Amino acid sequence: MRKIVLASAITGLAFLQSVSAHGGEETEGLTNLQIMLASLSACIIFHISSTKFFPKEYHSNRKYLLTLVMFTGLVHILLGIKDIIFLAGGLGVISIISVSAFTEFGRTRDVLLMTMLGGVVITMFVAYFTSNHDLHYIAEDYLGVTTKIAELGIIWLLVKQYRNLQKIQTN
């Protein structure tokens, strides 16, 4: 019960920034703060509820990988309201991890799908720094920096998963 109340409170707080009492000003889309709060809220809810989706023996690193992919995917989908390339990247990473986690087809081809996921995430990571040359802008872009930290976490977990797989195959 406390988890439901906590999830509801976080979701409510996430959308608090979109409330406008005056209603006179128009916006072009969600602000960076709204995107970050919505993505973080959804990821927290997903991580808490993942105990119902996955068995207890499901590897904990895999749950963290799913949560980080959800975060970066949701950020890119919400940014995709303004730019179709972000939408494609966000849908791409969420689609790949969903097929891998929730289908038998994905479980049998997990190495291929994780390689694809790594390729997409590395592309998104490099593309950010390629398109943003100004270090001052990057230092102030908290949404971009937190998303890149999440993407580094994804890459680190994928490398760790690959090394564990190599150890298992050599034994």
N, C-alpha and C positions, 0 to 999 in steps of 0.2 A: 504494500500500500504506500509506503514511504517513497518507493521508487517512482510510482505513478505521480505522486504529488510533486516530487522533485523534477521529474520530466515535464510536467505541466507548467511548473513555475519557470523553468528555464526557457521553455517554448514561448511562454507569455512575455518574458523579459526580452527575448530575442526580437519579437515583433513590436516592442514598445516604441522603437525609433520610427516606425512607419506611421504612427498616430499623429494626426495634425488637427489641432482644434480650430484653426482658422480656415484651412482648406483653400486658400487663395493662390498659393504658389503651385506651379506645375513642376514635376520632376521628370527627368529623362529615364530614370530607372532606379534601381536600388543603389544606395550608397555603399561604400566599402565596409563601413561598420555594420550595416544591415546584412550584407553578404557574409561577413565573418561570423556574426552572431547566429544567423540562420544555419550556416554550415556547421559551426561548433555544436549548436543545440541538436541538430539532426545526428551528428556523430556520437554525441554523448548518449542520446536515446538509443541509437543503434548498438553501441558498445554494451550498454546495460542490458538491452533486450537480447543480445546475441547468445546469452546463456540458454535461452529457450529454443533458438534456431539450431544450435550446434551441440553435439554431445560433450560431456565433461572432458573426455579424452582428446577432444579437438585441440590442437597445439595452440598455446596462448600467443605465440608470435604470429600465427595466422590471423587471430582476432585483431591484433594490433595492425597488421597489414591491411585487413579489410576496413578498419576504422580510418586509417590514414588515406586509403584510396577513396573512401566515401567523402572525406573532407576535401581533398584536392579535386575530386570529381564534381562535388556540389559547388565549390567555389567557381570552377570553370563553367559549369552549366549556368549558374546565376550571372556570371559575367557574359555568358553567351546570349543574354537578352539583347546586348548591344553589338556583339561581334560573333559571327557564325563559327569562326575558327575555335574560339573558346568552347562553344557548345559541342563541336565535334570532339575536341579533346576530352571534355568532361564525360560525355556519353561513351566515348571509347574506353576510358579506364574503368568506368563503372560496369560497362557491358562485359569487358574481359574478366574482371574479378567476379562478376555474378555468374557467368558461365562456369568459371573454375570452381566456385564454391557451392553452387546450387544444382548442378546437373551431373549426371553420371558421365556424359561425354567429356565434360570439363575435368572431372577427376582422373579420367584415364589419360588425358593429354595435358596434365598440369604443367609439365616442364615447358612445353611449347607455349601455353598461355602465359606463364610467368615471364618467359622471354619476350613475348609480345608486350606484356604490361611494362616490363623494364624499358623496352624500346620507346614506347609512347611517353613514359614518365621522363626519361632522359631527354627526349625531344622537347617536351614542354619546359623542362628545366633550362636547357640550352637556349631555347627560343626566347625566354624571358630576358636573359642577359644579352642576347643578340639584338633584341628590339629596344632595350633600355640601356643606352650608353652612359647616361648621366648618373654618376655615383651619388650625387646629392638627392636625386629623385628616388633612387633605389633605397637609400637610407631612410627616407620618409614614407616609403610605401609599405606600411605594416601588413596589408593584406597580401601583397606579393611576396614579402619576406617570409611570413608565416606559411604561406603555401609552398614556397621553395624549401623551407625546413621540413615540412611534411613530405615533400617529394624526396628529399635526401633520406628521410626515415624509410620511405618505401624502398628506395634503392638499397639502403643498408640491410633491410630485412630480406630483400630478394637475394642479395649476395650471401647473407648468412644461411638462408634456406638452401641455396645452391651448394654451399660448402658442406652443410649437414648431409645433403643428398649424396655428395661425392664420398663422404666418410662412410655412409651406409653401403654404398656400392662397392667400395674397396674392401670392406670387412666381409 
